[in-house]
Amino acid sequence: MAESMAGLKRSCRCTEVTEANVGQELTLMGWVQKSRNKGGIIFTDLRDRTGIIQIIFEESDCGAESFAKAERLRSEFTIAVTGVVEKRSGAANENLKTGSIEVRAKSLRILSESEVPPFPIEENSKTREEVRLKYRYLDLRRPDLQRNILVRSRVATMVRQFLADEGFLEIETPTLIKSTPEGARDYLVPSRVHPGNFYALPQSPQLLKQLLMCSGFDRYFQLARCYRDEDLRADRQPEFTQIDMELSFVDVEDVLDVNERLLKKIFKEICGFDVQLPIQRMTWREAMDRFGSDKPDLRFGMELKNVSDVVRDCEFVVFKSALENGGSVRGINADGQAGMPRKKIDALVEYAKGFGAKGLAYLAIHEDGSYKCSFGKFMKEEELDALVKAMDGKPGDLLFFAADKDKVVFDVLGNLRLELARQLDLLKKDDFKFLWVTEFPLLEYSEEEDRYVAMHHPFTMPMEEDIPLLDSDPGAVRAKAYDIVLNGTELGGGSVRIHQGDIQEKMFEVLGFTPERANEQFGFLLDAFKYGVPPHAGLAYGLDRVIMLMVGADSIRDVIAFPKVKDASCLMMEAPSEVDVKQLEELHIAVVPEEKEQE
């Protein structure tokens, strides 16, 4: 039967007790990790968010009533214990922060009992994630998850303090806004008061923070909740948190400077890692050419090499046709992997096909200098020698080649490079390699929509020297945009914004917006720009991704208190769910059953 804690006050948390407290009487509260009755003496591990401390119950110390209660203790009972801190009588437990001390109980109250939990509350649980997420409130008791959430809280506090010290103001923006369907799908919220009309949940506070710059708040930030109705991956959720900021009267260098110092501070204090400043920079073009990715992982080499010129005159039809169709032939060198079994190579070929490759050519260089080559019979010996030389190949190396349109080649080799690194155990989680990727293309052509679309958003400033190309060659225009990348993951991104009306009009024109449509979607921002808009720029981090990398988690679900699963549902709350018909009627909404196709 549950007891009250009336008259009791917790002295401190479990691992806040140290040898300095020996001899003191303390009251501790928490959960039973495990309890072992050795006949006349009961050893109980008490756990709270800080860790574990051992409690000893003997009837001569705690009395018959408390000892009888102690005999009933099971995992996850919630208890309050008053006792005296002692040096541990046996050998110290070096695995525990409190391993050199224990508490000899004088009294015990069972604040609540627990059924047998559906899985053990322990670090690195092997329980299926679906089960753990259904009982997330229990899953969150696990020490590793609690550490992750504590790190998240510390980082949020640190970010707030750092940005406040840099002159930023924390300003909240609304979460019921106008839908502006450029980019990912919006989550829509029907209005009861305005039948047939909808709010959207913000994908980011982009337009609102630009309006704050128009309002004269020259440095803004918030830890903003954002929502995107998109397919999920390990590092995506339908709702997430951004460290969002915007600055006035600045250019690229100012934004990068303040953010480099912010990253240096939080990684030093949380991870003990010293970020070297300035952080390395690389243009988007260079990143794609060298790594096949706009978020390259710099923890290992295996860079792409363009060998198009070397194989241009060969008779291998795969290479030849790719080049004739305006594509390229590129390769990567898996250093020392010439002995890789054929079965493993075949698996990598299949892996490459998942990213659009029709196949994958390979060449192994034996220790005696001879070649084992999947396309050797189509090329002369001197052509193979030239190819190996261009790839810096040496005895023991394994070379892979992809030939297709550049986009496919980059996608195939960029992902193959990462898969090889995983297989060869080259990815160390505590080796933090930061990179700024700059000068992204301003626009990309959408075959589906048959028009150019903004790679970031319609308010990104082009590089000044590229503005004339907006008329003649829009695809060649570079943006004043920048992403911060860590270990192959994009932590955040931003850009300098357009603040000149004529450039903004030209941007809308290139994107295929009529003046009427631009005004319909963004009229409130364009109106604000008529009244003196400062040059401004900003950046937003995915806080969840930052924490995921800091703590070495494999998924952002491990650093969010109550995450969704891949179909955007919450297994614990069983959301989304059907709602009462009366609620729908008030919103003037009817749910139409999906018609099943007749067989």
C-alpha positions in Angstrom: 0.0 0.0 0.0 1.4 3.4 -1.0 2.5 5.7 1.8 2.6 9.5 2.0 5.9 11.4 2.2 4.4 13.8 4.7 7.1 15.0 7.1 9.9 13.9 4.8 12.1 16.1 2.7 14.7 14.7 0.2 18.2 15.7 1.3 19.8 15.3 -2.2 19.9 13.1 -5.2 21.6 9.7 -5.1 25.0 10.4 -6.6 25.3 13.8 -4.9 26.2 11.7 -1.8 30.0 11.5 -1.4 32.5 10.3 1.2 32.2 13.8 2.7 28.7 12.8 3.9 30.0 9.8 5.9 28.3 9.9 9.3 25.5 12.2 8.2 21.8 11.2 8.2 20.1 11.8 4.8 16.8 11.2 3.2 16.9 9.8 -0.3 14.1 9.1 -2.8 13.9 7.2 -6.0 13.2 3.9 -7.7 14.4 0.4 -6.7 16.8 -0.9 -9.4 17.1 -4.2 -7.7 16.9 -5.7 -4.2 18.7 -8.7 -2.8 17.7 -10.4 0.4 20.7 -12.2 1.9 18.8 -13.4 5.0 18.8 -10.8 7.8 20.4 -8.2 5.6 18.9 -6.7 2.4 20.9 -4.8 -0.2 18.9 -2.4 -2.3 20.1 -0.3 -5.2 18.3 3.0 -5.2 18.2 4.9 -8.5 17.3 8.4 -9.6 18.2 10.5 -12.6 21.8 10.9 -11.3 22.6 7.3 -10.8 22.6 4.5 -8.1 23.5 4.3 -4.5 23.4 1.1 -2.3 21.0 1.0 0.7 21.5 -1.6 3.5 18.5 -2.7 5.6 19.1 -4.6 8.9 16.2 -5.0 11.4 18.4 -3.9 14.3 18.9 -0.5 12.5 15.6 0.2 10.8 13.1 -1.7 13.0 10.8 -4.6 12.3 8.2 -2.5 10.4 10.7 -1.0 7.9 12.5 -4.3 7.5 9.3 -6.0 6.7 8.6 -3.4 4.0 12.2 -3.9 2.7 11.5 -7.6 2.3 8.7 -6.7 -0.2 10.8 -4.4 -2.4 10.8 -5.2 -6.1 12.2 -3.4 -9.2 10.7 0.0 -9.8 9.0 0.4 -6.4 9.2 4.1 -5.6 10.6 4.6 -2.1 11.9 7.1 0.5 14.8 6.0 2.7 16.3 7.8 5.7 19.6 6.5 6.9 23.3 7.2 7.7 26.0 7.4 5.1 28.9 4.9 5.7 32.1 3.8 4.0 31.3 0.6 2.1 32.2 -2.4 4.2 33.2 -4.6 1.3 35.3 -3.8 -1.7 34.4 -0.6 -3.5 32.3 -0.9 -6.7 34.3 1.0 -9.3 31.4 0.9 -11.7 29.3 3.2 -9.5 30.0 6.8 -8.8 28.9 6.1 -5.2 30.8 2.8 -5.2 32.8 3.6 -2.0 29.8 4.4 0.2 26.5 3.0 1.2 23.5 4.2 3.3 22.5 2.2 6.4 18.7 2.6 6.5 16.9 3.8 9.6 13.4 4.0 8.1 11.7 3.1 4.8 8.5 4.3 3.2 7.1 2.7 0.0 5.7 5.7 -1.8 4.2 3.5 -4.6 4.5 -0.1 -5.8 5.1 -1.3 -9.3 3.9 -4.1 -11.5 6.7 -6.1 -13.2 7.8 -3.8 -16.0 7.5 -5.1 -19.6 11.3 -4.8 -20.0 14.3 -4.3 -17.7 15.2 -0.7 -16.9 18.9 -0.9 -17.9 21.4 0.7 -20.2 21.7 -0.3 -23.8 18.4 -2.1 -23.8 18.0 -5.0 -26.3 14.2 -4.7 -26.1 12.6 -3.9 -29.4 12.2 -0.2 -30.0 8.4 -0.6 -30.6 7.9 -2.0 -27.1 10.1 0.6 -25.5 8.3 3.5 -27.3 4.9 2.1 -26.2 6.1 2.4 -22.6 8.3 5.4 -23.2 7.8 6.7 -19.6 9.6 3.5 -18.5 12.1 3.7 -21.3 13.0 7.2 -20.2 14.1 5.8 -16.8 17.0 4.1 -18.4 20.3 5.9 -17.4 21.6 6.2 -21.0 18.4 8.0 -22.2 18.3 10.1 -19.1 21.8 11.3 -19.8 20.8 12.2 -23.3 17.9 14.3 -22.1 20.1 15.9 -19.5 22.6 16.8 -22.2 19.9 18.3 -24.3 18.7 20.4 -21.4 22.3 21.6 -20.7 22.9 22.5 -24.3 19.6 24.5 -24.5 20.5 26.5 -21.4 24.0 27.1 -22.7 22.8 28.2 -26.1 20.3 30.6 -24.5 23.1 32.1 -22.3 25.6 32.4 -25.1 23.3 34.1 -27.5 22.0 36.4 -24.8 25.6 37.4 -24.1 26.0 38.1 -27.9 23.1 40.6 -27.9 20.4 38.3 -29.2 16.8 38.6 -27.9 14.7 35.4 -27.4 11.4 36.1 -29.1 8.6 33.6 -29.6 6.8 33.4 -33.0 3.3 31.9 -33.5 2.7 28.2 -34.3 -0.6 28.9 -36.1 0.4 30.6 -39.3 -0.5 31.0 -43.0 0.3 28.0 -45.3 3.0 28.8 -47.8 3.3 25.5 -49.8 6.9 25.8 -51.1 9.0 22.8 -49.9 7.8 20.1 -47.6 4.1 19.5 -46.9 2.5 21.5 -44.2 0.5 20.2 -41.2 -2.8 22.0 -41.5 -5.1 23.0 -38.6 -8.7 23.7 -39.5 -10.3 26.9 -38.1 -13.6 26.6 -36.3 -14.2 30.4 -36.5 -13.4 30.7 -40.2 -15.1 27.7 -41.8 -13.2 26.2 -44.7 -10.0 28.0 -43.8 -6.8 26.5 -42.3 -3.8 27.5 -40.3 -0.5 25.8 -41.0 2.0 24.7 -38.3 5.3 26.3 -39.1 8.0 24.4 -41.0 10.3 27.0 -39.6 9.9 30.6 -38.4 11.6 31.9 -41.6 9.2 34.6 -42.7 8.4 35.7 -39.1 12.1 36.1 -38.2 12.6 38.2 -41.3 9.7 40.4 -40.2 11.4 40.8 -36.8 14.5 42.2 -38.6 12.1 44.6 -40.3 10.9 45.5 -36.9 14.3 46.5 -35.7 15.1 43.6 -33.3 18.5 43.2 -35.0 19.4 39.9 -33.3 16.7 37.3 -32.7 16.8 33.7 -31.6 14.4 31.1 -30.3 14.4 27.3 -29.6 11.5 26.9 -32.1 9.2 24.0 -32.5 8.8 23.1 -36.2 6.6 20.7 -38.1 7.0 19.0 -41.5 4.8 16.4 -43.0 7.5 14.3 -44.8 8.8 10.8 -44.9 10.9 10.0 -41.8 14.5 8.8 -41.5 16.7 8.1 -38.5 17.5 11.8 -38.2 14.0 13.2 -39.0 10.8 13.6 -37.0 7.4 15.3 -38.0 8.0 17.7 -35.1 11.4 18.9 -34.1 13.3 21.7 -32.4 15.4 24.3 -34.2 18.0 26.7 -32.7 16.8 29.5 -34.9 18.5 32.9 -35.3 18.5 35.9 -37.5 20.8 39.0 -37.6 20.6 42.4 -39.2 23.3 44.5 -40.8 25.5 41.4 -41.4 27.0 39.3 -44.2 28.2 35.7 -44.4 31.3 36.2 -42.2 29.4 37.6 -39.3 26.9 34.7 -39.1 29.7 32.1 -39.4 31.8 33.8 -36.8 29.1 33.8 -34.0 28.1 30.3 -34.8 31.7 28.9 -34.8 32.1 30.3 -31.3 28.8 28.9 -30.2 29.8 25.4 -31.5 33.2 25.7 -29.8 31.6 26.5 -26.5 29.0 23.7 -26.4 31.3 21.0 -27.7 34.0 21.9 -25.2 31.7 22.0 -22.2 29.6 19.0 -23.1 32.1 16.7 -25.0 35.4 18.0 -23.8 36.2 18.4 -27.5 38.2 21.5 -28.7 36.7 22.7 -32.1 39.5 24.3 -34.1 38.6 27.7 -35.5 38.1 28.8 -38.1 36.1 25.8 -39.2 37.1 24.4 -42.6 35.1 25.7 -45.6 34.3 24.0 -48.9 32.2 25.1 -51.7 29.2 23.0 -52.7 30.9 22.2 -56.1 34.1 21.0 -54.4 32.1 18.9 -51.9 30.3 17.2 -54.7 33.4 16.6 -56.8 35.5 15.2 -53.9 32.9 13.4 -51.8 29.7 13.0 -54.0 27.8 14.7 -51.2 26.8 18.2 -50.0 27.3 17.0 -46.5 30.6 15.2 -46.7 32.0 13.1 -43.8 35.6 14.1 -43.4 36.6 11.5 -40.9 38.2 9.4 -43.6 39.5 9.8 -47.1 38.4 7.6 -50.1 37.7 10.7 -52.1 36.1 10.6 -55.6 38.3 11.0 -58.6 37.0 12.1 -62.0 38.6 9.8 -64.6 36.4 10.9 -67.5 39.4 12.2 -69.5 41.4 9.1 -68.9 38.8 6.7 -70.3 37.3 9.0 -72.9 38.8 7.0 -75.9 38.3 3.5 -74.5 36.0 1.0 -76.0 34.2 0.0 -72.7 30.6 0.8 -73.7 29.4 1.7 -70.2 32.1 4.4 -69.8 31.7 5.5 -73.4 27.9 5.9 -73.4 27.9 7.8 -70.1 30.4 10.3 -71.5 28.5 10.6 -74.8 25.3 11.5 -72.8 27.0 14.3 -71.0 27.8 12.3 -67.8 31.1 11.4 -66.2 33.1 8.4 -65.0 34.4 8.7 -61.5 36.0 6.3 -59.0 37.0 5.7 -55.4 40.0 3.8 -54.0 39.3 1.3 -51.2 42.8 1.3 -49.8 44.1 -2.2 -49.1 40.9 -4.0 -50.0 42.0 -5.9 -53.1 41.4 -9.2 -51.2 37.7 -8.4 -50.7 35.7 -11.6 -51.4 33.6 -11.6 -54.6 30.4 -12.1 -52.6 31.1 -8.9 -50.7 31.8 -7.0 -53.9 28.6 -8.3 -55.4 26.7 -7.1 -52.3 28.3 -3.6 -52.8 27.2 -3.6 -56.5 23.6 -4.4 -55.4 23.9 -1.6 -52.7 25.0 0.8 -55.5 22.0 -0.1 -57.6 19.8 1.2 -54.8 21.1 4.7 -55.5 20.4 4.6 -59.3 23.5 2.7 -60.6 23.0 0.3 -63.4 26.1 -1.5 -62.2 29.5 -0.9 -60.6 32.8 -1.5 -62.3 35.7 -2.6 -60.2 39.4 -3.3 -60.4 41.6 -5.1 -57.8 45.3 -4.6 -57.9 47.1 -7.7 -56.7 50.3 -7.6 -54.7 52.3 -8.6 -57.8 50.9 -5.6 -59.7 48.5 -7.7 -61.9 44.8 -6.7 -62.1 41.5 -8.5 -61.5 39.1 -6.3 -63.4 35.4 -6.6 -64.2 35.8 -4.7 -67.4 39.4 -5.6 -68.3 38.6 -7.3 -71.6 37.1 -4.1 -73.0 40.2 -2.0 -72.3 43.9 -2.1 -73.4 46.6 -2.8 -70.9 48.0 0.8 -71.2 44.5 2.2 -70.7 44.1 0.2 -67.4 47.5 1.3 -66.3 46.6 5.0 -66.9 43.3 4.5 -65.0 45.1 2.9 -62.0 47.6 5.8 -62.1 44.9 8.4 -62.2 43.3 6.7 -59.1 46.6 6.6 -57.2 46.2 2.9 -57.1 48.9 0.6 -55.6 49.2 -3.1 -55.0 46.5 -4.2 -52.5 44.0 -1.5 -53.5 40.4 -2.1 -54.8 39.0 0.5 -57.2 35.3 1.1 -57.8 33.9 3.1 -60.8 30.5 4.5 -61.6 29.5 6.0 -65.0 26.3 7.9 -65.6 24.8 11.4 -65.3 26.7 13.4 -62.7 23.8 13.3 -60.2 23.6 9.5 -60.3 27.4 9.1 -60.1 27.6 11.4 -57.1 24.8 9.7 -55.3 26.2 6.2 -56.0 29.8 6.8 -55.1 29.0 9.2 -52.2 26.9 6.5 -50.6 29.2 3.7 -51.5 32.1 5.6 -49.9 30.1 5.8 -46.6 29.1 2.1 -46.8 32.7 1.0 -47.2 33.7 3.3 -44.2 31.0 1.6 -42.1 32.2 -1.9 -43.1 35.8 -1.0 -42.5 35.0 0.6 -39.1 36.4 4.0 -40.1 33.6 6.1 -38.4 34.6 7.0 -34.9 31.7 8.7 -33.1 33.9 10.9 -30.8 36.0 12.2 -33.8 34.2 15.4 -34.6 35.0 16.8 -38.1 33.1 20.1 -38.8 32.8 21.7 -42.2 31.0 24.8 -43.7 29.6 24.0 -47.1 29.1 27.3 -49.0 28.0 28.6 -52.4 25.1 26.2 -52.9 23.2 26.5 -56.2 20.4 29.0 -55.8 18.0 27.0 -57.9 17.5 23.4 -59.0 15.3 22.3 -61.9 12.3 20.2 -61.0 11.4 17.8 -63.9 8.1 17.1 -62.1 7.0 20.8 -62.0 8.9 21.8 -65.2 10.4 24.8 -63.6 13.2 26.0 -61.4 12.6 25.7 -57.6 14.6 27.3 -54.8 17.1 25.0 -53.3 16.6 26.6 -49.9 13.7 29.2 -50.1 12.7 32.1 -52.4 14.3 34.7 -50.1 17.9 33.5 -50.4 20.4 36.1 -51.8 22.3 35.2 -55.0 26.1 35.8 -55.1 26.3 39.4 -56.4 28.5 38.5 -59.3 26.0 35.8 -60.4 22.9 38.1 -60.5 23.1 38.7 -64.2 22.9 34.9 -64.8 19.3 34.9 -63.4 18.2 35.8 -67.0 20.7 33.8 -69.1 21.6 30.7 -67.0 19.6 30.4 -63.8 21.0 27.0 -63.0 24.5 28.4 -62.7 23.6 31.0 -60.1 25.2 30.4 -56.7 23.5 31.3 -53.4 24.9 33.2 -50.4 23.9 30.0 -48.5 25.9 27.9 -46.0 25.4 24.6 -44.2 27.2 23.5 -41.1 28.1 19.8 -41.5 29.4 17.4 -38.8 30.5 13.8 -39.6 28.4 13.6 -42.7 25.3 15.1 -41.1 23.9 18.5 -41.8 23.5 20.2 -38.4 22.0 23.3 -39.8 21.9 25.8 -42.6 21.1 29.4 -43.5 21.7 32.2 -45.9 21.9 35.9 -46.5 18.4 37.0 -47.4 17.3 39.2 -50.3 16.4 42.7 -49.0 16.3 44.5 -52.4 12.9 44.6 -54.0 14.1 44.3 -57.6 16.2 41.2 -56.8 13.2 39.7 -55.0 10.9 40.4 -57.9 13.4 38.8 -60.3 13.7 35.7 -58.0 9.9 35.2 -58.1 9.9 35.6 -61.8 12.6 32.9 -62.3 10.6 30.6 -60.0 7.5 31.1 -62.2 5.5 33.1 -59.7 3.2 35.7 -61.2 3.1 39.0 -59.2 -0.4 38.1 -58.1 0.6 34.7 -56.8 3.7 36.1 -55.0 1.5 38.7 -53.4 -1.1 36.1 -52.4 1.5 33.9 -50.6 4.0 36.4 -49.3 2.2 39.8 -49.5 2.6 40.5 -45.8 6.4 40.1 -46.1 6.7 42.1 -49.4 4.6 44.9 -47.9 7.0 45.0 -44.9 9.9 45.3 -47.3 8.5 48.6 -48.6 9.2 50.3 -45.3 13.0 50.1 -44.9 14.3 46.6 -44.6 17.8 46.0 -43.3 20.3 43.6 -44.9 19.9 40.4 -42.8 21.0 36.8 -42.7 20.3 33.8 -40.4 20.9 30.2 -39.6 19.0 27.4 -37.9 20.3 24.2 -36.4 18.3 21.0 -35.9 18.8 20.7 -32.1 17.9 17.0 -32.1 20.6 16.3 -34.6 23.2 18.3 -32.7 22.5 16.3 -29.5 22.4 13.0 -31.4 25.9 13.5 -32.6 27.2 14.9 -29.3 26.0 11.8 -27.3 26.8 9.3 -30.1 23.2 8.1 -30.6 22.2 6.3 -33.7 18.8 8.1 -34.0 17.3 11.4 -32.9 14.6 9.3 -31.2 17.2 8.6 -28.5 17.5 12.3 -27.7 13.8 13.3 -27.8 11.6 12.6 -24.8 8.5 11.5 -26.7 9.4 10.8 -30.3 7.2 9.5 -33.2 8.0 6.3 -35.2 8.5 6.1 -39.0 4.8 6.5 -39.9 4.7 9.7 -37.7 2.6 8.0 -35.0 3.1 8.0 -31.3 2.9 4.4 -30.0 2.5 5.5 -26.4 -0.5 7.9 -26.8 -1.8 6.1 -29.9 -1.8 9.4 -31.9 -3.1 10.3 -34.4 -6.5 9.0 -33.6 -10.1 9.4 -34.7 -12.0 12.3 -33.1 -15.6 12.7 -32.1 -18.0 13.5 -35.0 -19.2 16.6 -33.0 -15.7 18.0 -33.2 -15.6 17.5 -36.9 -19.0 19.2 -37.4 -17.8 22.2 -35.4 -14.9 22.5 -37.8 -17.2 22.0 -40.9 -15.1 18.9 -41.8 -16.4 15.6 -43.1 -14.2 12.5 -43.2 -14.9 10.7 -46.5 -14.2 6.9 -46.4 -11.7 5.8 -48.9 -13.4 3.8 -51.6 -12.0 0.3 -52.0 -11.3 -0.9 -55.6 -13.6 -3.6 -56.6 -11.9 -6.8 -57.6 
